[in-house]
């Protein structure tokens, strides 16, 4: 797999939304269809993705696919926050386990320029929790989010 990272453009909106459509039903099946539908409609709508790409650092990962280069992962970092927050980091199922997520995470952390970085995941998303733990993130707090599972906030300090 020959992966390259680049800044996302508004032309990437459909590809980024495709990542969500492929990952969310699998990732959040344990929460239920209503949560998945709500998330896709709220955080992954065409307008929400376009706004995100325009407002915060958003990267896409591309590799060689059947139809040439295709987007297989995405991540974003909100540098307007203190500490900066990674709101999204997702990799299409066919590219999971290939290092794409690690590459995206490392680049997002580099763009934070030595500052701590925060992110959150849904309690019960054990795969994400383990991934972030392996990369130096530690739990900072939990926020109830009824009727959904808690949001688990993690932080990674420089050098972790």
N, C-alpha and C positions, 0 to 999 in steps of 0.2 A: 504494500500500500504506500503510495507516494503522496503524502499529505502536505498541503500548503495552507497556511493561515493568511487571512487578509481581512481588512476592515469590511464590514457589511455595507451594502448600498441599498437604496430603496428598491432596486431591481431584484434584491435577494428576498424580499418579503414572501413571495410564494414558497421558496425553498425553506425558509425558516419556519413558516407555518406547517409545511409538510413534515419537518422534524417533530413538531409538537403532535401532529396527527398520528405519527407512527409511535412516538414514545409515551405519550400520556396515558392511553388506554392500558398499556402494559404496566407502566410504572405505578400507576395509581389505582389499579384494579382492586387492591385491598381496601380502598376507601369507598369505592362504588361508582357506578355510572353517572350519578348526579354530580359528584365532585368533578369527574373528568369533563363532563359537558359544561359545567360552570367555568372551569379553568380555561378550556379551549375558547369559550365565548368571551371571556373577560380578558385574560392576559395574552391570548394568542389570536385575537381578532386581527383583521387586516389593519385597522386603524391603530390598535395597540402596538403591533409589531413595527409599523412604520414610525410611530412616535418614538418608540424605544431606539430604533436604529438612528433616528435623527438626533436624539437627545443625549444618549450615553454611548460609551465605548462598546461597540458590538463587533465581534469577530465571527467569521465563518471559517470552517475547515473544509477544504475541497480535496477530493481524490479522483482517480480515474474510474469512471463508471461505464456502463454499457453505452451511454450516449455522450461520451467525452467527460470533461471535468464536471463533477457534481458536488453539491454541498452535502456533507455527511455529519456535520456538527456545528454547534453555535454556542457562544457564551457572551455574556455582557457584564460590564462593570460600571457602576455608577460612581464616578469620581466626585460628584457633587456632595456626596455624603461623607460624614466623618464618624467612623472610618468608612472607606469606600465599601460598597456592597456589590457582590455578585448576585444578580437576581435570577439569571438563567444560565444553565450549563447542561446541554443535552446533546446526545449523540445518537444518530439513527441506529436501530438494532443491528443492521448488517455491519456496522463499523465499531460496535461496542467490543471492548476487550482488545483493541488494536493499538491503543495509546493515544487516540484522538482526544479523548477527554483530558488526559494528562497534559498534552501539548496545549490545549486551549487554556486549562487552568494555569499552567506555568506562564503563559503569555499574559494572561489577565493579571496575575500576581506581579509580573515585571512592570506592567503599566501602572501599578499602584506605587511604584518607586520607593520601596522600602517601608511603606506604611502598613499598619495592620489592615486586614481585609476581613469583612464579615459576610456571612451568607446564612440562609435558612433552608431547612428541608422539613417535610412533613413527617411527624413521628410515625414510625412504621416503615419508612422508606429505608430499610436496612442496607440496601446496596449503596445508596448515596452516603449514608452515615459512615460506612466502612471506607468508601473512597476518600471522603474528606478527612477522616481520621488518619489514613495512610499518608495524607499530604500535609499533616501538621495542624489541622483544625481541631479545636477543642470546644466543647459545649460551653456556652456562656449563659443562656437562659432559655426558658420555654414560655411560649405565649399561648394561652387557650384560644381556640378559634372555632367555637361551636357553630354548627353541628359537626364540624370536621375535627380530625385529630389535631393535637397541639402543633404549633410551629416551633421547631427546634433551631435556635440561633447559635451559630458557631462563629469562632474568630480564629484567625491565624496571625500570629505575631511574626515580625521579620525574623528570619533565621530559624524558624521552626521546621 
